[in-house]
Amino acid sequence: MTDWRQVFEATYAAPPSRVQDRVWREVFGDEYPEGVDPYSYVTASELRRFAADLAVTRGETLVDLGCGRGGAGLWVALATGASLTGLDIAEAALEAARDRARRLGIEATFTRGTFEATGLPGGAADAVMSVDALLFTPDKGAAFQELRRILRPGGRLCITSWDYHTQPAGRPPQVPDHRPLAEAAGFRVLAYDDTERWRELQESTGERLLQAAAEVAEEEGISVAEARAGIEEMHATLATMIRRFFLVAEAT
Ligand SMILES: C[S@@+](CC[C@H](N)C(=O)[O-])C[C@H]1O[C@@H](n2cnc3c(N)ncnc32)[C@H](O)[C@@H]1O
């Protein structure tokens, strides 16, 4: 079984990939989220939607789960005035996020935590966001239970992730629809939308990365064959996906 913590520690130990950044810029165009350094498919419009649909106000506590380098959560914190707590399994991601917050002059907390065990007290969060990270937790039902526990009643949850019709090889267990799990945990689902042009954006990203495999190999210090295999493996999971969704839910 893949040790995802180790995978992400290795990813975040290096600075953001220049090749990946160039490809995302080319593919996303105006929708590239400038200054955010995402390690995800988040778009500029989606960041604005997080800020609006989380309904979080100045001084309230916003949690970003699977925060990575922290760019998306900090963007929403700046836009709303919320006080940010970012959680991730990878310490290297948290270090990068703390550094980013310092550079932006934002007070934020970044600590180790997972979807299944956040380490936060019950009702501590006024809102919870998560960008393209829920797929990595093996038990989505347990994750929603934990998210419900840390949210105050009436608090909002906004997540982007994927539904799958077939279990993708080498990934944690996936589900075809996250709504029943959210409802069973005590959420009212307010929206569950396919994200704009998601398949096209991911398709183009995979194709362009394959074309740039030699550059990826050089950047990562691996062979071109290894780089191609890694990109192809990631790209192949696209065939198992139903949708990339934007979930908006309220804790009951
Ligand atoms: C595709 S990245 C997205 C990062 C960030 N949200 C962004 O938009 O740049 C997925 C993130 O989920 C984190 N992750 C993986 N498994 C996790 C888990 N069980 N609990 C919390 N975070 C997890 C990884 O370390 C990684 O930072």
The ligand as a MOL file (V3000), in Angstrom:
LIG
                    3D

  0  0  0     0  0            999 V3000
M  V30 BEGIN CTAB
M  V30 COUNTS 27 29 0 0 0
M  V30 BEGIN ATOM
M  V30 1 C -3.5210 17.5290 -4.3800 0
M  V30 2 S -2.8790 18.1570 -2.8670 0 CHG=1
M  V30 3 C -3.8390 19.6260 -2.6310 0
M  V30 4 C -3.1390 20.6030 -1.7380 0
M  V30 5 C -3.8150 21.9620 -1.5620 0
M  V30 6 N -5.1890 21.8260 -1.1070 0
M  V30 7 C -3.7490 22.8000 -2.8150 0
M  V30 8 O -4.8120 23.1580 -3.3610 0
M  V30 9 O -2.6370 23.1190 -3.2560 0 CHG=-1
M  V30 10 C -3.5670 17.0400 -1.6640 0
M  V30 11 C -3.1270 17.3270 -0.2230 0
M  V30 12 O -3.7720 16.4380 0.6810 0
M  V30 13 C -2.8570 16.0800 1.7030 0
M  V30 14 N -3.3530 14.8160 2.2880 0
M  V30 15 C -3.2180 13.5690 1.7980 0
M  V30 16 N -3.8240 12.6690 2.6060 0
M  V30 17 C -4.3770 13.3890 3.6250 0
M  V30 18 C -5.1390 13.0370 4.7770 0
M  V30 19 N -5.4720 11.7820 5.0400 0
M  V30 20 N -5.5270 14.0300 5.6050 0
M  V30 21 C -5.2010 15.3310 5.3290 0
M  V30 22 N -4.4860 15.7110 4.2560 0
M  V30 23 C -4.0820 14.7620 3.4130 0
M  V30 24 C -1.5260 15.9880 0.9940 0
M  V30 25 O -0.4150 16.0840 1.8430 0
M  V30 26 C -1.6410 17.1530 0.0070 0
M  V30 27 O -1.1160 18.3510 0.5430 0
M  V30 END ATOM
M  V30 BEGIN BOND
M  V30 1 1 1 2
M  V30 2 1 2 3
M  V30 3 1 2 10
M  V30 4 1 3 4
M  V30 5 1 4 5
M  V30 6 1 5 6
M  V30 7 1 5 7
M  V30 8 2 7 8
M  V30 9 1 7 9
M  V30 10 1 10 11
M  V30 11 1 11 12
M  V30 12 1 11 26
M  V30 13 1 12 13
M  V30 14 1 13 14
M  V30 15 1 13 24
M  V30 16 1 14 15
M  V30 17 1 14 23
M  V30 18 2 15 16
M  V30 19 1 16 17
M  V30 20 1 17 18
M  V30 21 2 17 23
M  V30 22 1 18 19
M  V30 23 2 18 20
M  V30 24 1 20 21
M  V30 25 2 21 22
M  V30 26 1 22 23
M  V30 27 1 24 25
M  V30 28 1 24 26
M  V30 29 1 26 27
M  V30 END BOND
M  V30 END CTAB
M  END
